[in-house]
Amino acid sequence: MKSKPISRRTALRYLAAGTASSMIPRLVHAQSSSRPRALLGLDGHSMRGMKWKALQHIEYAATLKLDAVLMNGLQYFESLDASHLKRVKALADSNGIRLYIGVGSISKGSNTFKGAYGNPEATLIEGIRVATELGSKTVNIRIGNFPDRFTEGGIEARMAEVIETINAAKTRAQDAGIRFAFENHAGDTRSEEILAMIDTVGSDICGAMLDPGNAVWALEDPMQQLQKLGSHVLCMSVRDYMVWHSEEGATFQWTAIGEGLMDVPAYTRLLREKCPDVPIFIETISNSARPIPYLTSEFWEAYPKLRAADIKDFLALCRRGHPLELISPPAGSDAKKFDRKRQQNEFERSIRYLRNLS
């Protein structure tokens, strides 16, 4: 079943509902002494349409009284010179905001590795330097995306490349007091593979960068993902999700938090139990239906060892879900401006929802 664009009237109502969200008061909700306030943060990718750099992300996060900002790639910085990084850190410090960074792919065989900062080892070393300047205690790393599972040697070969790169930079990271956080990105890896990688390199140097939205892409129930990886989580980017059965298997869309299948109260309770000091970075992405064609034989070339029992929780999610409508800009409107406003509204709805849980 295909998702259909919604009407112009509905689209305008959607934007109007979020207009007041840009005026979210700079306050911290009262908390029970037995349940500390969850740390909330901005993942810069939520505001991708704005084309902001680091300073603008920090300024925006400060207006919402957030606790942290994640720049999950070095492209967010106008410059990697120490003088500019000090300016970024000073702005964050003055607003009580923690900074976290990532460097993207460090797998030389990944179709996503670009080499903009040198080879994978040089990229990771540069990430360590930038993290040190900014006071980030972690550097997020990853392989790439789902197509990497079809590359020569499969995902195991790409994991071996990441392990090799981590080991090459391990001493530098330890000297800097920094740990790596491996991200399940765009359906490239499942929880059991991440656990195997952490076990190989050591949890003293590497943990998990948790993305529940991407867990769905890899045929996992995000709640089960958190159960498996929670004690290893060093960073996380969270959004809600909807997934349903479709002709070739399943289709999913991401949503604002509180608007999908996630049992958000249960999920955040488990977060407090498993990794209470890690900020919940909101990375809202939506309005794009993505297929998971698990009823085709080609799909399973990516998962030669996966058993039916490994996806039963995912299939249960599919039974609960339903298709979502896609949102189109009103005829004659500025599509880019419409999408930027939609992204901001979606992010701020997610922040409000999480704060109202407290």
Secondary structure, 3 states (H helix, E strand, C coil): CCCCECCHHHHHHHHHHHHHHHHCCCCCCCCCCCCCCCCEEEEHHHHHHHCCCHHHHHHHHHHCCCCEEEECCHHHCCCCCHHHHHHHHHHHHHCCCEEEEEEEECCCCCCCCCCCCCCHHHHHHHHHHHHHHHCCCEEEEECCCHHHHHCCCHHHHHHHHHHHHHHHHHHHHHHHCCEEEEECCCCCCCHHHHHHHHHHHCCCCEEEEECHHHHHHCCCCHHHHHHHHHHHEEEEEECEEEEEEECCEEEEEEECCCCCCCCHHHHHHHHHHHCCCCCEEECCCCCCCEEECCCCCHHHHHCCCCCHHHHHHHHHHHHHCCCCCECCCCCCCCHHHHHHHHHHHHHHHHHHHHHHHC
